[in-house]
Amino acid sequence: MAEILNLQGADVVAYARLLENATTEEAHLIPAQTSFEFDPQRDSDSTAVKGGSVSSSSSLETDVEIDFINNTSVIADQIYDALLNNKMMEIWGVHRTRRNKDGKFFAWYMRGTVSEDDNSNDADDLSERDVSFSINGTPKRGWLTLTDAQQEEIDFIFRGLDKVTTDASGKEVNGGDGWTKTDEGIYVPSTQASAPSGNTNP
């Protein structure tokens, strides 16, 4: 039986792009996201008949709402453009901790328009934006890859204290190793840690 993983809200991140730019630029991570709400719904109704009731349902409607700290990124401005000029956008909800056997990330893909961009600017707080999207058609599920640069935007690796360099393969070398449960380390008293090599006496 496959292991069941509990998904955390912080691990779902939104990317977006103007549809007209699909051939000229990568999708953009929306910086400083605080919330991503994905709400597909289908209203149902029932009609009373002599034998009981008959239910019916409407077409699928999907609302997406993304909250983020207002900023000067390209995608933050593109969202304004999409609303003001009624332009179609592509939106992805990427689950960065759910992968398939090929190492690709689970994601929802949608196309829609910006229906509202609520910008709050309280005097004692950061400027915030609450953007709502009206999604066309049915959202699609699938698996996608994240480039190293895209992964670094939403995550970072453990680094040591050394100057950061790269080896011949392009891999980062920084003098550190990420935590693993297979090597939890040992306690070394400070007197031993400072002793000359080969001498473990205080």
Secondary structure, 3 states (H helix, E strand, C coil): CCCCCCCCHHHEEEEEEEHHHCCCCCCEECCCEEEEEEEEECCEEEEEECCEEEEEECCCEEEEEEEEECCCCHHHHHHHHHHHCCCCEEEEEEEEEEECCCCCEEEEEEEEEEEEEEEECCCCCCCEEEEEEEEEEEEEEEEECCCHHHHHHHCCCCCCCCCCEECCCCCEECCCCCCCCCCCCCCCCHHHHCCCCCCCCC
